[in-house]
Amino acid sequence: MSKIDRNHIRSQLHELHGYELDAAGAERCAAMLAGVAAAVMALAPESQFYEEPANLAVTLAALAPDGE
């Protein structure tokens, strides 16, 4: 998986929402998105929620800590 580019996140956020994100915020956002992307990639062979939205709940439940 390619690294999520913080500058791309900043430009997209500005273009779509008119919000200026600082460099530190963009870095935190990129790190968070990379973690989410890695988790989804690990589950994607089984979940295929892009084809079946109902599987998204199962995927999120599998990612949640016990008891949540």
N, C-alpha and C positions, 0 to 999 in steps of 0.2 A: 504494500500500500504506500502511496506517495505521501510525503509530509504535507500537512495542511498548512497553507501559506497564510500567515497572519495579515499580510498586506492585502491579500485577496479578500479576506474576511472584512477588513476595514473598508475597502472600496465597495463591497456588496452591501454592507450595512448602511453606508452613506447613501448609495444609490437607491436602495429600496426603502429606507426609513428616514433619511435625512439626518442621521445621527453620526456624530464624530466620535469614534472610539479611540482612546489613547493607546499607545504602544503596549503598555503593560496589560491593559484589558484585552487587546487583540491577542496577545500571547497566551493569556489565561483561556480565552475562548478557543483558540486553536488547540491547546492541550486538552481541553474538555472534549472537543469534537473528535480529536484523534482517539481518545479513550472510548467514546461511544461507537465510533466507526470500527474500532478493533473488536469490540464486544459483538456488534452486529455481524461482522465478518465471520467471527468464530461460530455464530449460531446460524448464519445464512444457509448453509447446506441443508439444514433441517427445517428451518422456519419458512423460508420463501414467502415472507409476508408481503413482498412487493407484488406477488400474485394473488395472495389471499389475506386481505386485511384482518380477518378474524385471528390469524396467527400472531399478530402483533402483541396482543394481550398475553399470550403464552410466552412469547419471547421476553417481554418486560418482566413477567413474573419470574422467569428463570434467572434474570439478571439481578433481581431484588435480593437484598440480604434476607436471611431467614426471619420469618415473622412479619415481614412487611408486605 
